[in-house]
Amino acid sequence: MPKLKTHKATQRRFHITGSGKIMRMKGARSHFRRRKTGRVKRQFGDLLPVHPAEIARIRRLLPYGIK
């Protein structure tokens, strides 16, 4: 069988944990950053799990997973 290609944009946007969960970052992290509160800016640093409806689509783009 030929090798499957990894979708590089997806590889940069998502992270797979050791237990297999797909994590993502929040959007709007850099635009109008000065007017956001400190609490909001701190929350931008957290990783969030991907919605279950999107997991199959992301797994198809990342056939070998990413660490």
mmCIF file as Biopython writes it, N, C-alpha, C and O atoms, coordinates in Angstrom:
data_model
#
loop_
_atom_site.group_PDB
_atom_site.id
_atom_site.type_symbol
_atom_site.label_atom_id
_atom_site.label_alt_id
_atom_site.label_comp_id
_atom_site.label_asym_id
_atom_site.label_entity_id
_atom_site.label_seq_id
_atom_site.pdbx_PDB_ins_code
_atom_site.Cartn_x
_atom_site.Cartn_y
_atom_site.Cartn_z
_atom_site.occupancy
_atom_site.B_iso_or_equiv
_atom_site.auth_seq_id
_atom_site.auth_asym_id
_atom_site.pdbx_PDB_model_num
ATOM 1   N N  . MET A ? 1  ? 0.841   -1.195 0.000  1.0 0.0 1  A 1 
ATOM 2   C CA . MET A ? 1  ? 0.000   0.000  0.000  1.0 0.0 1  A 1 
ATOM 3   C C  . MET A ? 1  ? 0.880   1.250  0.000  1.0 0.0 1  A 1 
ATOM 4   O O  . MET A ? 1  ? 1.927   1.275  0.648  1.0 0.0 1  A 1 
ATOM 5   N N  . PRO A ? 2  ? 0.456   2.287  -0.727 1.0 0.0 2  A 1 
ATOM 6   C CA . PRO A ? 2  ? 1.216   3.537  -0.677 1.0 0.0 2  A 1 
ATOM 7   C C  . PRO A ? 2  ? 0.998   4.242  0.653  1.0 0.0 2  A 1 
ATOM 8   O O  . PRO A ? 2  ? 0.019   4.007  1.361  1.0 0.0 2  A 1 
ATOM 9   N N  . LYS A ? 3  ? 1.935   5.103  0.960  1.0 0.0 3  A 1 
ATOM 10  C CA . LYS A ? 3  ? 1.811   5.883  2.193  1.0 0.0 3  A 1 
ATOM 11  C C  . LYS A ? 3  ? 0.720   6.932  2.033  1.0 0.0 3  A 1 
ATOM 12  O O  . LYS A ? 3  ? 0.474   7.426  0.933  1.0 0.0 3  A 1 
ATOM 13  N N  . LEU A ? 4  ? 0.066   7.267  3.151  1.0 0.0 4  A 1 
ATOM 14  C CA . LEU A ? 4  ? -0.937  8.333  3.157  1.0 0.0 4  A 1 
ATOM 15  C C  . LEU A ? 4  ? -0.268  9.648  3.508  1.0 0.0 4  A 1 
ATOM 16  O O  . LEU A ? 4  ? 0.660   9.689  4.315  1.0 0.0 4  A 1 
ATOM 17  N N  . LYS A ? 5  ? -0.747  10.724 2.897  1.0 0.0 5  A 1 
ATOM 18  C CA . LYS A ? 5  ? -0.160  12.040 3.166  1.0 0.0 5  A 1 
ATOM 19  C C  . LYS A ? 5  ? -0.872  12.712 4.334  1.0 0.0 5  A 1 
ATOM 20  O O  . LYS A ? 5  ? -2.095  12.647 4.458  1.0 0.0 5  A 1 
ATOM 21  N N  . THR A ? 6  ? -0.082  13.357 5.187  1.0 0.0 6  A 1 
ATOM 22  C CA . THR A ? 6  ? -0.607  14.133 6.303  1.0 0.0 6  A 1 
ATOM 23  C C  . THR A ? 6  ? -0.954  15.531 5.816  1.0 0.0 6  A 1 
ATOM 24  O O  . THR A ? 6  ? -0.176  16.141 5.083  1.0 0.0 6  A 1 
ATOM 25  N N  . HIS A ? 7  ? -2.108  16.043 6.213  1.0 0.0 7  A 1 
ATOM 26  C CA . HIS A ? 7  ? -2.510  17.406 5.873  1.0 0.0 7  A 1 
ATOM 27  C C  . HIS A ? 7  ? -1.744  18.355 6.801  1.0 0.0 7  A 1 
ATOM 28  O O  . HIS A ? 7  ? -1.999  18.389 8.005  1.0 0.0 7  A 1 
ATOM 29  N N  . LYS A ? 8  ? -0.818  19.116 6.244  1.0 0.0 8  A 1 
ATOM 30  C CA . LYS A ? 8  ? 0.132   19.885 7.055  1.0 0.0 8  A 1 
ATOM 31  C C  . LYS A ? 8  ? -0.524  21.014 7.848  1.0 0.0 8  A 1 
ATOM 32  O O  . LYS A ? 8  ? -0.091  21.304 8.963  1.0 0.0 8  A 1 
ATOM 33  N N  . ALA A ? 9  ? -1.557  21.656 7.302  1.0 0.0 9  A 1 
ATOM 34  C CA . ALA A ? 9  ? -2.236  22.716 8.052  1.0 0.0 9  A 1 
ATOM 35  C C  . ALA A ? 9  ? -2.929  22.134 9.275  1.0 0.0 9  A 1 
ATOM 36  O O  . ALA A ? 9  ? -2.939  22.754 10.339 1.0 0.0 9  A 1 
ATOM 37  N N  . THR A ? 10 ? -3.506  20.946 9.131  1.0 0.0 10 A 1 
ATOM 38  C CA . THR A ? 10 ? -4.153  20.279 10.268 1.0 0.0 10 A 1 
ATOM 39  C C  . THR A ? 10 ? -3.115  19.866 11.294 1.0 0.0 10 A 1 
ATOM 40  O O  . THR A ? 10 ? -3.361  19.951 12.497 1.0 0.0 10 A 1 
ATOM 41  N N  . GLN A ? 11 ? -1.972  19.427 10.836 1.0 0.0 11 A 1 
ATOM 42  C CA . GLN A ? 11 ? -0.905  19.008 11.746 1.0 0.0 11 A 1 
ATOM 43  C C  . GLN A ? 11 ? -0.452  20.170 12.637 1.0 0.0 11 A 1 
ATOM 44  O O  . GLN A ? 11 ? -0.119  19.970 13.805 1.0 0.0 11 A 1 
ATOM 45  N N  . ARG A ? 12 ? -0.441  21.385 12.078 1.0 0.0 12 A 1 
ATOM 46  C CA . ARG A ? 12 ? -0.011  22.544 12.865 1.0 0.0 12 A 1 
ATOM 47  C C  . ARG A ? 12 ? -1.086  23.009 13.845 1.0 0.0 12 A 1 
ATOM 48  O O  . ARG A ? 12 ? -0.762  23.598 14.876 1.0 0.0 12 A 1 
ATOM 49  N N  . ARG A ? 13 ? -2.342  22.758 13.541 1.0 0.0 13 A 1 
ATOM 50  C CA . ARG A ? 13 ? -3.433  23.304 14.353 1.0 0.0 13 A 1 
ATOM 51  C C  . ARG A ? 13 ? -3.880  22.397 15.489 1.0 0.0 13 A 1 
ATOM 52  O O  . ARG A ? 13 ? -4.489  22.876 16.445 1.0 0.0 13 A 1 
ATOM 53  N N  . PHE A ? 14 ? -3.597  21.108 15.411 1.0 0.0 14 A 1 
ATOM 54  C CA . PHE A ? 14 ? -4.101  20.164 16.403 1.0 0.0 14 A 1 
ATOM 55  C C  . PHE A ? 14 ? -2.973  19.381 17.034 1.0 0.0 14 A 1 
ATOM 56  O O  . PHE A ? 14 ? -1.903  19.216 16.448 1.0 0.0 14 A 1 
ATOM 57  N N  . HIS A ? 15 ? -3.229  18.899 18.245 1.0 0.0 15 A 1 
ATOM 58  C CA . HIS A ? 15 ? -2.236  18.148 19.017 1.0 0.0 15 A 1 
ATOM 59  C C  . HIS A ? 15 ? -2.942  16.927 19.590 1.0 0.0 15 A 1 
ATOM 60  O O  . HIS A ? 15 ? -4.034  17.047 20.144 1.0 0.0 15 A 1 
ATOM 61  N N  . ILE A ? 16 ? -2.328  15.749 19.462 1.0 0.0 16 A 1 
ATOM 62  C CA . ILE A ? 16 ? -2.912  14.535 20.017 1.0 0.0 16 A 1 
ATOM 63  C C  . ILE A ? 16 ? -2.185  14.196 21.315 1.0 0.0 16 A 1 
ATOM 64  O O  . ILE A ? 16 ? -0.958  14.094 21.341 1.0 0.0 16 A 1 
ATOM 65  N N  . THR A ? 17 ? -2.947  14.025 22.385 1.0 0.0 17 A 1 
ATOM 66  C CA . THR A ? 17 ? -2.361  13.729 23.696 1.0 0.0 17 A 1 
ATOM 67  C C  . THR A ? 17 ? -1.947  12.261 23.755 1.0 0.0 17 A 1 
ATOM 68  O O  . THR A ? 17 ? -2.237  11.487 22.843 1.0 0.0 17 A 1 
ATOM 69  N N  . GLY A ? 18 ? -1.281  11.894 24.816 1.0 0.0 18 A 1 
ATOM 70  C CA . GLY A ? 18 ? -0.853  10.510 25.000 1.0 0.0 18 A 1 
ATOM 71  C C  . GLY A ? 18 ? -2.010  9.544  25.096 1.0 0.0 18 A 1 
ATOM 72  O O  . GLY A ? 18 ? -1.886  8.385  24.700 1.0 0.0 18 A 1 
ATOM 73  N N  . SER A ? 19 ? -3.143  10.008 25.619 1.0 0.0 19 A 1 
ATOM 74  C CA . SER A ? 19 ? -4.319  9.141  25.732 1.0 0.0 19 A 1 
ATOM 75  C C  . SER A ? 19 ? -5.142  9.114  24.444 1.0 0.0 19 A 1 
ATOM 76  O O  . SER A ? 19 ? -6.126  8.379  24.358 1.0 0.0 19 A 1 
ATOM 77  N N  . GLY A ? 20 ? -4.747  9.914  23.430 1.0 0.0 20 A 1 
ATOM 78  C CA . GLY A ? 20 ? -5.419  9.872  22.138 1.0 0.0 20 A 1 
ATOM 79  C C  . GLY A ? 20 ? -6.434  10.972 21.890 1.0 0.0 20 A 1 
ATOM 80  O O  . GLY A ? 20 ? -7.075  10.988 20.839 1.0 0.0 20 A 1 
ATOM 81  N N  . LYS A ? 21 ? -6.600  11.905 22.843 1.0 0.0 21 A 1 
ATOM 82  C CA . LYS A ? 21 ? -7.542  12.999 22.640 1.0 0.0 21 A 1 
ATOM 83  C C  . LYS A ? 21 ? -6.939  14.030 21.684 1.0 0.0 21 A 1 
ATOM 84  O O  . LYS A ? 21 ? -5.737  14.296 21.723 1.0 0.0 21 A 1 
ATOM 85  N N  . ILE A ? 22 ? -7.777  14.602 20.833 1.0 0.0 22 A 1 
ATOM 86  C CA . ILE A ? 22 ? -7.327  15.650 19.920 1.0 0.0 22 A 1 
ATOM 87  C C  . ILE A ? 22 ? -7.631  16.993 20.570 1.0 0.0 22 A 1 
ATOM 88  O O  . ILE A ? 22 ? -8.775  17.279 20.925 1.0 0.0 22 A 1 
ATOM 89  N N  . MET A ? 23 ? -6.599  17.810 20.722 1.0 0.0 23 A 1 
ATOM 90  C CA . MET A ? 23 ? -6.739  19.106 21.375 1.0 0.0 23 A 1 
ATOM 91  C C  . MET A ? 23 ? -6.512  20.220 20.350 1.0 0.0 23 A 1 
ATOM 92  O O  . MET A ? 23 ? -5.797  20.039 19.365 1.0 0.0 23 A 1 
ATOM 93  N N  . ARG A ? 24 ? -7.140  21.380 20.605 1.0 0.0 24 A 1 
ATOM 94  C CA . ARG A ? 24 ? -7.013  22.528 19.719 1.0 0.0 24 A 1 
ATOM 95  C C  . ARG A ? 24 ? -6.776  23.784 20.544 1.0 0.0 24 A 1 
ATOM 96  O O  . ARG A ? 24 ? -7.029  23.804 21.749 1.0 0.0 24 A 1 
ATOM 97  N N  . MET A ? 25 ? -6.286  24.839 19.880 1.0 0.0 25 A 1 
ATOM 98  C CA . MET A ? 25 ? -6.157  26.147 20.502 1.0 0.0 25 A 1 
ATOM 99  C C  . MET A ? 25 ? -7.378  26.987 20.146 1.0 0.0 25 A 1 
ATOM 100 O O  . MET A ? 25 ? -8.083  26.688 19.182 1.0 0.0 25 A 1 
ATOM 101 N N  . LYS A ? 26 ? -7.625  28.027 20.917 1.0 0.0 26 A 1 
ATOM 102 C CA . LYS A ? 26 ? -8.709  28.954 20.610 1.0 0.0 26 A 1 
ATOM 103 C C  . LYS A ? 26 ? -8.294  29.885 19.482 1.0 0.0 26 A 1 
ATOM 104 O O  . LYS A ? 26 ? -7.107  30.126 19.260 1.0 0.0 26 A 1 
ATOM 105 N N  . GLY A ? 27 ? -9.289  30.402 18.775 1.0 0.0 27 A 1 
ATOM 106 C CA . GLY A ? 27 ? -9.031  31.393 17.746 1.0 0.0 27 A 1 
ATOM 107 C C  . GLY A ? 27 ? -9.022  32.793 18.335 1.0 0.0 27 A 1 
ATOM 108 O O  . GLY A ? 27 ? -9.250  32.970 19.531 1.0 0.0 27 A 1 
ATOM 109 N N  . ALA A ? 28 ? -8.759  33.782 17.502 1.0 0.0 28 A 1 
ATOM 110 C CA . ALA A ? 28 ? -8.764  35.214 17.878 1.0 0.0 28 A 1 
ATOM 111 C C  . ALA A ? 28 ? -7.777  35.515 18.992 1.0 0.0 28 A 1 
ATOM 112 O O  . ALA A ? 28 ? -8.063  36.327 19.871 1.0 0.0 28 A 1 
ATOM 113 N N  . ARG A ? 29 ? -6.616  34.868 18.964 1.0 0.0 29 A 1 
ATOM 114 C CA . ARG A ? 29 ? -5.647  35.074 20.043 1.0 0.0 29 A 1 
ATOM 115 C C  . ARG A ? 29 ? -4.831  36.346 19.862 1.0 0.0 29 A 1 
ATOM 116 O O  . ARG A ? 29 ? -4.348  36.910 20.844 1.0 0.0 29 A 1 
ATOM 117 N N  . SER A ? 30 ? -4.670  36.806 18.632 1.0 0.0 30 A 1 
ATOM 118 C CA . SER A ? 30 ? -3.762  37.931 18.418 1.0 0.0 30 A 1 
ATOM 119 C C  . SER A ? 30 ? -4.468  39.225 18.010 1.0 0.0 30 A 1 
ATOM 120 O O  . SER A ? 30 ? -3.904  40.307 18.174 1.0 0.0 30 A 1 
ATOM 121 N N  . HIS A ? 31 ? -5.676  39.133 17.487 1.0 0.0 31 A 1 
ATOM 122 C CA . HIS A ? 31 ? -6.337  40.329 16.970 1.0 0.0 31 A 1 
ATOM 123 C C  . HIS A ? 31 ? -6.983  41.115 18.110 1.0 0.0 31 A 1 
ATOM 124 O O  . HIS A ? 31 ? -7.729  40.547 18.907 1.0 0.0 31 A 1 
ATOM 125 N N  . PHE A ? 32 ? -6.703  42.415 18.194 1.0 0.0 32 A 1 
ATOM 126 C CA . PHE A ? 32 ? -7.230  43.302 19.243 1.0 0.0 32 A 1 
ATOM 127 C C  . PHE A ? 32 ? -6.895  42.778 20.636 1.0 0.0 32 A 1 
ATOM 128 O O  . PHE A ? 32 ? -7.750  42.744 21.521 1.0 0.0 32 A 1 
ATOM 129 N N  . ARG A ? 33 ? -5.668  42.379 20.817 1.0 0.0 33 A 1 
ATOM 130 C CA . ARG A ? 33 ? -5.264  41.762 22.084 1.0 0.0 33 A 1 
ATOM 131 C C  . ARG A ? 33 ? -5.238  42.784 23.235 1.0 0.0 33 A 1 
ATOM 132 O O  . ARG A ? 33 ? -5.481  42.421 24.386 1.0 0.0 33 A 1 
ATOM 133 N N  . ARG A ? 34 ? -4.948  44.041 22.933 1.0 0.0 34 A 1 
ATOM 134 C CA . ARG A ? 34 ? -4.808  45.041 24.001 1.0 0.0 34 A 1 
ATOM 135 C C  . ARG A ? 34 ? -6.114  45.335 24.708 1.0 0.0 34 A 1 
ATOM 136 O O  . ARG A ? 34 ? -6.112  45.655 25.897 1.0 0.0 34 A 1 
ATOM 137 N N  . ARG A ? 35 ? -7.227  45.234 24.003 1.0 0.0 35 A 1 
ATOM 138 C CA . ARG A ? 35 ? -8.494  45.578 24.629 1.0 0.0 35 A 1 
ATOM 139 C C  . ARG A ? 35 ? -9.137  44.407 25.353 1.0 0.0 35 A 1 
ATOM 140 O O  . ARG A ? 35 ? -10.188 44.580 25.971 1.0 0.0 35 A 1 
ATOM 141 N N  . LYS A ? 36 ? -8.539  43.217 25.298 1.0 0.0 36 A 1 
ATOM 142 C CA . LYS A ? 36 ? -9.094  42.065 25.998 1.0 0.0 36 A 1 
ATOM 143 C C  . LYS A ? 36 ? -8.624  42.065 27.452 1.0 0.0 36 A 1 
ATOM 144 O O  . LYS A ? 36 ? -7.540  42.561 27.760 1.0 0.0 36 A 1 
ATOM 145 N N  . THR A ? 37 ? -9.434  41.511 28.332 1.0 0.0 37 A 1 
ATOM 146 C CA . THR A ? 37 ? -9.072  41.476 29.743 1.0 0.0 37 A 1 
ATOM 147 C C  . THR A ? 37 ? -7.966  40.443 29.977 1.0 0.0 37 A 1 
ATOM 148 O O  . THR A ? 37 ? -7.731  39.563 29.149 1.0 0.0 37 A 1 
ATOM 149 N N  . GLY A ? 38 ? -7.302  40.571 31.112 1.0 0.0 38 A 1 
ATOM 150 C CA . GLY A ? 38 ? -6.244  39.627 31.443 1.0 0.0 38 A 1 
ATOM 151 C C  . GLY A ? 38 ? -6.748  38.207 31.572 1.0 0.0 38 A 1 
ATOM 152 O O  . GLY A ? 38 ? -6.063  37.257 31.193 1.0 0.0 38 A 1 
ATOM 153 N N  . ARG A ? 39 ? -7.948  38.063 32.109 1.0 0.0 39 A 1 
ATOM 154 C CA . ARG A ? 39 ? -8.540  36.733 32.267 1.0 0.0 39 A 1 
ATOM 155 C C  . ARG A ? 39 ? -8.732  36.051 30.907 1.0 0.0 39 A 1 
ATOM 156 O O  . ARG A ? 39 ? -8.445  34.864 30.753 1.0 0.0 39 A 1 
ATOM 157 N N  . VAL A ? 40 ? -9.212  36.805 29.943 1.0 0.0 40 A 1 
ATOM 158 C CA . VAL A ? 40 ? -9.434  36.262 28.602 1.0 0.0 40 A 1 
ATOM 159 C C  . VAL A ? 40 ? -8.103  35.893 27.963 1.0 0.0 40 A 1 
ATOM 160 O O  . VAL A ? 40 ? -7.987  34.843 27.332 1.0 0.0 40 A 1 
ATOM 161 N N  . LYS A ? 41 ? -7.099  36.750 28.122 1.0 0.0 41 A 1 
ATOM 162 C CA . LYS A ? 41 ? -5.796  36.480 27.528 1.0 0.0 41 A 1 
ATOM 163 C C  . LYS A ? 41 ? -5.141  35.248 28.140 1.0 0.0 41 A 1 
ATOM 164 O O  . LYS A ? 41 ? -4.456  34.497 27.446 1.0 0.0 41 A 1 
ATOM 165 N N  . ARG A ? 42 ? -5.347  35.040 29.429 1.0 0.0 42 A 1 
ATOM 166 C CA . ARG A ? 42 ? -4.811  33.828 30.068 1.0 0.0 42 A 1 
ATOM 167 C C  . ARG A ? 42 ? -5.497  32.581 29.524 1.0 0.0 42 A 1 
ATOM 168 O O  . ARG A ? 42 ? -4.852  31.549 29.338 1.0 0.0 42 A 1 
ATOM 169 N N  . GLN A ? 43 ? -6.792  32.668 29.270 1.0 0.0 43 A 1 
ATOM 170 C CA . GLN A ? 43 ? -7.529  31.501 28.778 1.0 0.0 43 A 1 
ATOM 171 C C  . GLN A ? 43 ? -7.124  31.125 27.355 1.0 0.0 43 A 1 
ATOM 172 O O  . GLN A ? 43 ? -7.346  29.987 26.942 1.0 0.0 43 A 1 
ATOM 173 N N  . PHE A ? 44 ? -6.539  32.043 26.601 1.0 0.0 44 A 1 
ATOM 174 C CA . PHE A ? 44 ? -6.095  31.727 25.256 1.0 0.0 44 A 1 
ATOM 175 C C  . PHE A ? 44 ? -4.955  30.704 25.268 1.0 0.0 44 A 1 
ATOM 176 O O  . PHE A ? 44 ? -4.738  30.020 24.268 1.0 0.0 44 A 1 
ATOM 177 N N  . GLY A ? 45 ? -4.238  30.591 26.362 1.0 0.0 45 A 1 
ATOM 178 C CA . GLY A ? 45 ? -3.119  29.662 26.421 1.0 0.0 45 A 1 
ATOM 179 C C  . GLY A ? 45 ? -3.530  28.224 26.645 1.0 0.0 45 A 1 
ATOM 180 O O  . GLY A ? 45 ? -2.693  27.328 26.526 1.0 0.0 45 A 1 
ATOM 181 N N  . ASP A ? 46 ? -4.786  27.970 26.965 1.0 0.0 46 A 1 
ATOM 182 C CA . ASP A ? 46 ? -5.237  26.620 27.280 1.0 0.0 46 A 1 
ATOM 183 C C  . ASP A ? 46 ? -5.603  25.852 26.014 1.0 0.0 46 A 1 
ATOM 184 O O  . ASP A ? 46 ? -6.094  26.425 25.042 1.0 0.0 46 A 1 
ATOM 185 N N  . LEU A ? 47 ? -5.353  24.543 26.048 1.0 0.0 47 A 1 
ATOM 186 C CA . LEU A ? 47 ? -5.789  23.662 24.975 1.0 0.0 47 A 1 
ATOM 187 C C  . LEU A ? 47 ? -7.190  23.155 25.292 1.0 0.0 47 A 1 
ATOM 188 O O  . LEU A ? 47 ? -7.501  22.863 26.447 1.0 0.0 47 A 1 
ATOM 189 N N  . LEU A ? 48 ? -8.030  23.051 24.278 1.0 0.0 48 A 1 
ATOM 190 C CA . LEU A ? 48 ? -9.392  22.576 24.445 1.0 0.0 48 A 1 
ATOM 191 C C  . LEU A ? 48 ? -9.584  21.299 23.643 1.0 0.0 48 A 1 
ATOM 192 O O  . LEU A ? 48 ? -8.986  21.158 22.576 1.0 0.0 48 A 1 
ATOM 193 N N  . PRO A ? 49 ? -10.403 20.360 24.123 1.0 0.0 49 A 1 
ATOM 194 C CA . PRO A ? 49 ? -10.673 19.170 23.316 1.0 0.0 49 A 1 
ATOM 195 C C  . PRO A ? 49 ? -11.536 19.529 22.108 1.0 0.0 49 A 1 
ATOM 196 O O  . PRO A ? 49 ? -12.358 20.444 22.161 1.0 0.0 49 A 1 
ATOM 197 N N  . VAL A ? 50 ? -11.334 18.798 21.035 1.0 0.0 50 A 1 
ATOM 198 C CA . VAL A ? 50 ? -12.108 19.007 19.814 1.0 0.0 50 A 1 
ATOM 199 C C  . VAL A ? 50 ? -13.512 18.444 20.009 1.0 0.0 50 A 1 
ATOM 200 O O  . VAL A ? 50 ? -13.691 17.442 20.701 1.0 0.0 50 A 1 
ATOM 201 N N  . HIS A ? 51 ? -14.506 19.088 19.400 1.0 0.0 51 A 1 
ATOM 202 C CA . HIS A ? 51 ? -15.892 18.630 19.486 1.0 0.0 51 A 1 
ATOM 203 C C  . HIS A ? 51 ? -16.001 17.226 18.871 1.0 0.0 51 A 1 
ATOM 204 O O  . HIS A ? 51 ? -15.412 16.973 17.820 1.0 0.0 51 A 1 
ATOM 205 N N  . PRO A ? 52 ? -16.744 16.312 19.509 1.0 0.0 52 A 1 
ATOM 206 C CA . PRO A ? 52 ? -16.816 14.928 19.016 1.0 0.0 52 A 1 
ATOM 207 C C  . PRO A ? 52 ? -17.281 14.800 17.563 1.0 0.0 52 A 1 
ATOM 208 O O  . PRO A ? 52 ? -16.909 13.841 16.887 1.0 0.0 52 A 1 
ATOM 209 N N  . ALA A ? 53 ? -18.083 15.743 17.073 1.0 0.0 53 A 1 
ATOM 210 C CA . ALA A ? 53 ? -18.550 15.663 15.690 1.0 0.0 53 A 1 
ATOM 211 C C  . ALA A ? 53 ? -17.427 15.902 14.685 1.0 0.0 53 A 1 
ATOM 212 O O  . ALA A ? 53 ? -17.558 15.513 13.525 1.0 0.0 53 A 1 
ATOM 213 N N  . GLU A ? 54 ? -16.334 16.530 15.097 1.0 0.0 54 A 1 
ATOM 214 C CA . GLU A ? 54 ? -15.237 16.868 14.194 1.0 0.0 54 A 1 
ATOM 215 C C  . GLU A ? 54 ? -14.100 15.852 14.212 1.0 0.0 54 A 1 
ATOM 216 O O  . GLU A ? 54 ? -13.209 15.914 13.365 1.0 0.0 54 A 1 
ATOM 217 N N  . ILE A ? 55 ? -14.114 14.920 15.158 1.0 0.0 55 A 1 
ATOM 218 C CA . ILE A ? 55 ? -12.968 14.025 15.354 1.0 0.0 55 A 1 
ATOM 219 C C  . ILE A ? 55 ? -12.702 13.159 14.134 1.0 0.0 55 A 1 
ATOM 220 O O  . ILE A ? 55 ? -11.546 13.009 13.736 1.0 0.0 55 A 1 
ATOM 221 N N  . ALA A ? 56 ? -13.737 12.586 13.527 1.0 0.0 56 A 1 
ATOM 222 C CA . ALA A ? 56 ? -13.526 11.693 12.385 1.0 0.0 56 A 1 
ATOM 223 C C  . ALA A ? 56 ? -12.886 12.435 11.223 1.0 0.0 56 A 1 
ATOM 224 O O  . ALA A ? 56 ? -12.016 11.891 10.543 1.0 0.0 56 A 1 
ATOM 225 N N  . ARG A ? 57 ? -13.311 13.676 10.989 1.0 0.0 57 A 1 
ATOM 226 C CA . ARG A ? 57 ? -12.750 14.462 9.877  1.0 0.0 57 A 1 
ATOM 227 C C  . ARG A ? 57 ? -11.281 14.783 10.114 1.0 0.0 57 A 1 
ATOM 228 O O  . ARG A ? 57 ? -10.479 14.737 9.182  1.0 0.0 57 A 1 
ATOM 229 N N  . ILE A ? 58 ? -10.923 15.108 11.353 1.0 0.0 58 A 1 
ATOM 230 C CA . ILE A ? 58 ? -9.536  15.444 11.662 1.0 0.0 58 A 1 
ATOM 231 C C  . ILE A ? 58 ? -8.658  14.200 11.600 1.0 0.0 58 A 1 
ATOM 232 O O  . ILE A ? 58 ? -7.527  14.268 11.120 1.0 0.0 58 A 1 
ATOM 233 N N  . ARG A ? 59 ? -9.160  13.070 12.077 1.0 0.0 59 A 1 
ATOM 234 C CA . ARG A ? 59 ? -8.386  11.824 12.016 1.0 0.0 59 A 1 
ATOM 235 C C  . ARG A ? 59 ? -8.091  11.419 10.574 1.0 0.0 59 A 1 
ATOM 236 O O  . ARG A ? 59 ? -7.038  10.845 10.295 1.0 0.0 59 A 1 
ATOM 237 N N  . ARG A ? 60 ? -9.019  11.717 9.649  1.0 0.0 60 A 1 
ATOM 238 C CA . ARG A ? 60 ? -8.796  11.407 8.242  1.0 0.0 60 A 1 
ATOM 239 C C  . ARG A ? 60 ? -7.656  12.259 7.676  1.0 0.0 60 A 1 
ATOM 240 O O  . ARG A ? 60 ? -6.900  11.805 6.818  1.0 0.0 60 A 1 
ATOM 241 N N  . LEU A ? 61 ? -7.542  13.483 8.159  1.0 0.0 61 A 1 
ATOM 242 C CA . LEU A ? 61 ? -6.464  14.374 7.679  1.0 0.0 61 A 1 
ATOM 243 C C  . LEU A ? 61 ? -5.130  14.056 8.339  1.0 0.0 61 A 1 
ATOM 244 O O  . LEU A ? 61 ? -4.078  14.419 7.813  1.0 0.0 61 A 1 
ATOM 245 N N  . LEU A ? 62 ? -5.164  13.383 9.484  1.0 0.0 62 A 1 
ATOM 246 C CA . LEU A ? 62 ? -3.944  13.010 10.213 1.0 0.0 62 A 1 
ATOM 247 C C  . LEU A ? 62 ? -3.883  11.485 10.322 1.0 0.0 62 A 1 
ATOM 248 O O  . LEU A ? 62 ? -4.147  10.946 11.397 1.0 0.0 62 A 1 
ATOM 249 N N  . PRO A ? 63 ? -3.546  10.782 9.251  1.0 0.0 63 A 1 
ATOM 250 C CA . PRO A ? 63 ? -3.629  9.329  9.279  1.0 0.0 63 A 1 
ATOM 251 C C  . PRO A ? 63 ? -2.689  8.676  10.278 1.0 0.0 63 A 1 
ATOM 252 O O  . PRO A ? 63 ? -3.000  7.601  10.790 1.0 0.0 63 A 1 
ATOM 253 N N  . TYR A ? 64 ? -1.555  9.289  10.568 1.0 0.0 64 A 1 
ATOM 254 C CA . TYR A ? 64 ? -0.593  8.688  11.488 1.0 0.0 64 A 1 
ATOM 255 C C  . TYR A ? 64 ? -0.587  9.363  12.844 1.0 0.0 64 A 1 
ATOM 256 O O  . TYR A ? 64 ? 0.210   8.995  13.707 1.0 0.0 64 A 1 
ATOM 257 N N  . GLY A ? 65 ? -1.447  10.332 13.055 1.0 0.0 65 A 1 
ATOM 258 C CA . GLY A ? 65 ? -1.481  11.036 14.327 1.0 0.0 65 A 1 
ATOM 259 C C  . GLY A ? 65 ? -0.279  11.939 14.484 1.0 0.0 65 A 1 
ATOM 260 O O  . GLY A ? 65 ? 0.671   11.867 13.705 1.0 0.0 65 A 1 
ATOM 261 N N  . ILE A ? 66 ? -0.323  12.788 15.493 1.0 0.0 66 A 1 
ATOM 262 C CA . ILE A ? 66 ? 0.793   13.695 15.775 1.0 0.0 66 A 1 
ATOM 263 C C  . ILE A ? 66 ? 1.015   13.697 17.263 1.0 0.0 66 A 1 
ATOM 264 O O  . ILE A ? 66 ? 0.074   13.493 18.031 1.0 0.0 66 A 1 
ATOM 265 N N  . LYS A ? 67 ? 2.215   13.917 17.679 1.0 0.0 67 A 1 
ATOM 266 C CA . LYS A ? 67 ? 2.550   13.984 19.104 1.0 0.0 67 A 1 
ATOM 267 C C  . LYS A ? 67 ? 3.097   15.353 19.421 1.0 0.0 67 A 1 
ATOM 268 O O  . LYS A ? 67 ? 3.444   15.629 20.569 1.0 0.0 67 A 1 
#
